[in-house]
Amino acid sequence: MIYHITTGTAWQQAKREGRYSAESLKTDGFIHCSAKHQVEPVANSFYKDIDDLVLLCIDENKLTNELRWEDPAHPTIDSGTVSNVDQFPHVYGDINLDAVAEVVALVRLENGDYALATDTP
């Protein structure tokens, strides 16, 4: 399982369009994803000021576009739990909706940080 952080609004649009894309596909050439242990540090480094975050839980075996594990595109992550030498999953194309096994909300803690829900697959 790999994970992609997005907004509920973007996910609803993807369901209407029948595919999920992200701005990074245009700017970086791929959609940024994370391993489970990378989700919280990424959310709190890059998305802390954004509300309505959801997590796409993606079955990488069902992806129709190429998946590569690569060095981080943005190596500064604000946490000791993710090393700057960790590799991240990058999807080179849209994410087909049937690869999304589940969509879960990221939990906002009292201190403003995001956390994974306890039932995140």
N, C-alpha and C positions, 0 to 999 in steps of 0.2 A: 504494500500500500504506500502510495505517495500522497502528498497533500498540497493543495493550493489555496491560498488566502485570497478572498475576494469580498465584495459586498453582496448583501442580499439582493439589492437592486440589479447588479450585474448578473447574478445567477438567474433572476426572473427573466431578464432579457435573453439570456442564453436559452432558457427553456422555450421562449417564444420563437427564437431563431433556429432552434434545433442543433446548435453547436455552441461551444464556449470558446471565446477568444479573450485576449487581454492586450492592453496597449503595448506591453513589452514585446509582443510578437512582432509589432512594427518597428519598435525602437531597438530591441536587442536581438531579434531574430528567433526568439523562443519565449515560451511561457515559463516563468519561474515557479518552481515547486520546492517542496521540502520533504525531508524524512521526518518522522514523528518527533524525534528529539530536537529538531530544528524549528518547529512551528512557533513555540512561544518566544524564543529569542528573535526570530524574524518579525513576528507580529509586533513585539514591543520595540524593535529598532526602527521599523519602517511604516507601521500602520497605527501607532499609538494615538494619533489625533483623528482617526477615522472611526466613526460609529458604524453599527450594522454589519460587522464582519462575520462572515461565515467561512467554513472550512470545507472545501471539496475533498472528499476522501476518494481517491482514484485508484482503481485496480489497474496497475501498470501493464498487466498482461492483456488488457482489453483495448489499450490505446491503439488507434489506427495510424498515428504519426510517430515519428522517431523520438525515443527517449534516450537522453545521454546524461550520465553522471559526470559533472564537470566542476572545476574550481568555481568559487562564488564570483558572480559578476560584480557584486558590491561587497568587498571583503570586510567592511567594518560592521560587525554585529555586536550590539551592546549586551553581551552576556558571557559568562565564563563557561556556559554549557555547550557552546558551539565553537569549535576551533576554526581559525581562519584557514586551516588546511583541510577542513571538511569539504567533501564534494556534495553538490546539490543536484537534484534531478531537474533537467530542463526538457520541456516538450517542444519539439520543432514543428509546430503546426497547431491547429485548433484541437481542443479536447473534445472528442466525441462523447455525447451525453451518456451513452450506455457504459462508458468506462467509469462514470461517477457512481460509486457504490452507495455513497451516503453523503448527505450535506448536514453539517452540525454547526450550531452557533458557537463562536468563541465567547468565553465567559469574561465579562469585565469585572475585575476585582475592585475592592474599595479604594485601593491606592492608584487605580487607573490602569494598571497592567492588564494584559490579556492572559488568559490561561485556557488550556484544553479542558473541555468537559470531561468528567470522569468516565463517561461511556464512549469516548471517541475510539473508533476501531483502530 
